Amino acid sequence: MLLVDDLLVASLHGLLWVARKIDDALEQQQEQEEEELKARLRELHQRLEAGQLSEQEFEAQEAELLDRLDAIAARREAAGDTEGGSEDGSGEA
């Protein structure tokens, strides 16, 4: 009987390990996307200051990037991730 229990528990541990690995990969992908979006925001600010973008173009592109950052933060919050919680209300601009 204990052998059967051990086999069942081992398969559950295996499934949990796979689920953690998938979660880690998704979190890493979100962090990469967030860093890319922040880099694009910095580039937009530089282009605005250099006169390469009009104020209207800047605002439209900035709004799109900020919406995407907000979506990442919302996904994190929905997942219950407290590690990324320090950036939830911060202004990236």
Summary of the structure (lengths in Angstrom):
residues: 93
radius of gyration: 20.6
end to end distance: 61.0
largest distance: 75.2
contacts: 198
relative contact order: 0.09
helix: 84%
strand: 0%
